[in-house]
Amino acid sequence: MSKCGECGIYACRSGQMEKAPEHCPMRQDAEVYKEAEEEYRKPEIANLALNSAITESAGYRVWTRLEEIIFFSRKAGFNKLGVAFCIGLRKEAAEFVRILKQAGFEVESVACKNGSMPKELIGVTEEQKLSPGQFEPMCNPVAQARLLNRAKTDFNILLGLCVGHDSMFIKFSEAPVTVLAVKDRVLAHNPLGAIYASHYYAAKLNTWKKE
């Protein structure tokens, strides 16, 4: 059982394995690390791993995530990029696509509401809609992924997909996936705000406590 989030020692970071706690997976799951090492030897995975590390060091505390995506894509040899975006962030998506094209990439982009399929298709009732009594198209991450697969993108980038919709996109995408921004309508798409300002949000988060 892995409990890294509760560790506090992080012997993995220092290389001092003798300090690793008993629950550390490095003490119990040696075969996992052997299997991982074999994966890193595969050309496609090696390309991702090497250029991820190079991007980290090259832009450390210097580049924005957007700049890191541009640099990483170039280093990894990704020329055709896919952007799967929430239609609520369509203005941001248009600017993002413009920047990527300016950087020399071919870009395919697909909005979440593509297909205009009614929410009733997946069993949503009128009471469960945002605006009961009106037509509401469902978000369609499966089609977003399949359209980018059909376009044969090298690398796909998520912009503001909802929780769960992003999961489905990642599941169905054939190309590797990264995220420019995630959806958080309350915190201006900065979900870590709930962690950094947890003293403000404590009462709200405590309502989710399981009795």
KADA-V940290 format. One record per pair of residues at least 24 apart in sequence whose ideal C-beta (glycine too) atoms are under 10 Angstrom apart, sorted by the first residue. I is the first residue (numbers start at 0). GAP is how many residues later the second one is. Records with the same first field share a line. If there is no record, write none. Layout:
I: GAP ; GAP
This chain:
0: 24 ; 27 ; 28
1: 24 ; 26 ; 27 ; 30
43: 32 ; 132
44: 131
46: 28 ; 29 ; 30 ; 31 ; 129
47: 24 ; 28 ; 30 ; 107 ; 128
49: 25 ; 26
50: 24 ; 25 ; 26 ; 27
51: 24 ; 126
63: 116
64: 113 ; 114 ; 115 ; 116
65: 29 ; 30 ; 33 ; 34 ; 37 ; 91 ; 114 ; 115
66: 32 ; 36
67: 110 ; 112
68: 27 ; 30 ; 31 ; 34 ; 36 ; 86 ; 88 ; 109 ; 110 ; 111
69: 29 ; 30 ; 32 ; 33 ; 34 ; 35
70: 32
71: 83 ; 106
72: 27 ; 30 ; 31 ; 32 ; 81 ; 82 ; 84 ; 105
73: 29 ; 30 ; 31
75: 78 ; 79 ; 100
76: 77 ; 78
77: 27 ; 28 ; 75 ; 76 ; 77 ; 78 ; 97 ; 98
78: 25 ; 26 ; 27 ; 74 ; 75 ; 76
79: 25 ; 26 ; 27 ; 28 ; 68 ; 71 ; 72 ; 73 ; 74 ; 75 ; 76 ; 95
80: 24 ; 25 ; 26 ; 27 ; 28 ; 67 ; 72 ; 73 ; 74 ; 75 ; 76 ; 94 ; 97
81: 24 ; 25 ; 26 ; 27 ; 28 ; 62 ; 63 ; 65 ; 66 ; 67 ; 69 ; 70 ; 71 ; 72 ; 73 ; 74 ; 75 ; 76 ; 87 ; 91 ; 93 ; 95
82: 24 ; 25 ; 26 ; 27 ; 28 ; 61 ; 65 ; 70 ; 73 ; 74 ; 75 ; 76 ; 97
83: 24 ; 25 ; 26 ; 27 ; 28 ; 30 ; 57 ; 59 ; 60 ; 61 ; 63 ; 64 ; 69 ; 72 ; 73 ; 74 ; 75 ; 76 ; 77 ; 81 ; 82 ; 85 ; 86 ; 89 ; 93 ; 95
84: 24 ; 25 ; 26 ; 27 ; 59 ; 72 ; 73 ; 74 ; 75 ; 76 ; 95 ; 96
85: 25 ; 26 ; 27 ; 53 ; 72 ; 73 ; 74 ; 75 ; 76 ; 79 ; 80 ; 95 ; 96 ; 97 ; 103
86: 24 ; 25 ; 26 ; 27 ; 50 ; 52 ; 73
87: 24 ; 25 ; 72 ; 74 ; 95 ; 97 ; 101
88: 70 ; 71 ; 72 ; 91 ; 92 ; 94 ; 100
89: 69 ; 70
91: 67 ; 68 ; 88 ; 89 ; 97
92: 64 ; 66 ; 67 ; 87
95: 61 ; 63 ; 84 ; 85
96: 60 ; 62
99: 57
104: 49 ; 50
105: 45 ; 47 ; 48
106: 44 ; 46 ; 50
107: 39 ; 40 ; 42 ; 43 ; 44 ; 45 ; 48
108: 35 ; 38 ; 39 ; 42 ; 48 ; 50
109: 30 ; 31 ; 33 ; 34 ; 35 ; 36 ; 37 ; 38 ; 41 ; 46 ; 59
110: 28 ; 29 ; 33
111: 25 ; 26 ; 27 ; 28 ; 29 ; 31 ; 32 ; 47 ; 48 ; 49 ; 50 ; 53 ; 57 ; 71
112: 24 ; 25 ; 26 ; 27 ; 30 ; 31
113: 25 ; 26 ; 27 ; 29 ; 30 ; 33
114: 24 ; 25 ; 27 ; 28 ; 29 ; 32
115: 24
116: 26
137: 27
138: 25 ; 26 ; 27 ; 29 ; 30
139: 25 ; 28 ; 29
140: 24 ; 25 ; 26 ; 27 ; 28 ; 29 ; 30 ; 31 ; 32
141: 26 ; 27 ; 29 ; 30
142: 26 ; 29
143: 24 ; 25 ; 28 ; 29
144: 24 ; 25 ; 26 ; 27 ; 28 ; 29 ; 30 ; 32
145: 26 ; 27 ; 28
147: 24 ; 25 ; 26 ; 27 ; 29
148: 24 ; 25 ; 26
149: 24
150: 24
156: 24
157: 24 ; 25
158: 24 ; 30
159: 24 ; 25 ; 29
162: 28
